[in-house]
Every structure is written in C-alpha cells, then in structure tokens.
C-alpha cells in the first residue's frame, strides 16, 4: 500500500504533519549501507503537527491538511524550497484557485494535492503538470467526478480526476512550462 508520494523525484526533506501514515516513515531513520549506521530519511511524520521538532528537521517541503496550512499562513515558518502538499480525505473539498494563490503568495513553491484514505492509503495525487489528481487506488469513490483517461502532460498514463478546463487549464499549462 502506497501511503505518500512526493510528486517530483528526488524526494527532498519532507515533513508530513499528520498521523495518518504507517510506521514506515514514523521514526525518521532508515538503515544505512553500513550495518548499524542510521541515516536520515527524506520523509518524516510529525504526528503532533507543526512544532520545534519540525523546525529542527528543516524540511524543504511540508505535507499537511488544509486546516494546518491555514494555520501556517498566519505564522512565520522557515522558507520552503520545494513544495506545499495539501492532504485531503475522500469526500472533502479540494483547493480552489484562490487557495492555491494564497499558498503560492506565502511560500513561493509549487502546490500539490493528495487524497489519503483512513488507513493511510494514497488514493490520488497531483503531478508536476498540475492538471488533476492521478488515481492510485480503485477505493476512491469517483461517482461525482469527471474521470479523464487521456494522457497527462507529465507522461503518467493513469486516469485523473479534477482536470482543468478552459482558462484554468491554460493557467496550469503556463505554470508547468515555467
């Protein structure tokens, strides 16, 4: 079961501010190539959300709920260099263009969205083309969604939900081209 997918390789130091994920990321360390030596993992879960331990970790990207991002918009956090990732549960409203603009204005890094199930399973994730969320699990209800099976500009062949139309599509294409 895939639990979190950083949208663009290589994965930078990423703080995940929610406790929804398995213990695979939880302690922040993995075995190094030399027996007994631990090296920091690029993705680390902070189950209590934003705090001094996150600041000490010095993430280049942060993943959190929209509510957490709204709180971070009101405080001064160290600069991010890679991405803002907004995590949703199935059925929740996704970001509006205004929400994306607020995050861009505050952090000046690309904004991505992911839908995570109750067990921590990754249901859908946005790619670097920013034209919808690629379906990663058949368990995500898509009854009220337009599912686009056309090829994505990023090269992934999986179906997507939430694809842009008209002016919004042109904005996303222009952003991807930068």
Secondary structure, 3 states (H helix, E strand, C coil): CCCCCCCCCCCCCEEECCCCCCCCCCCCEEECCCCCCEEECCEEECCCCCCHHHHHHCCCEEEEEHHHHHHHHCCCCCCCCCEEEEEECCCCCCCCHHHHHHHHHHHCCEEEEEEECCCCCEEEEECCCCCCEEECCCCCCCCCCCEECCCCCCCCCCCEECCCCHHHHHHHHHHHHC
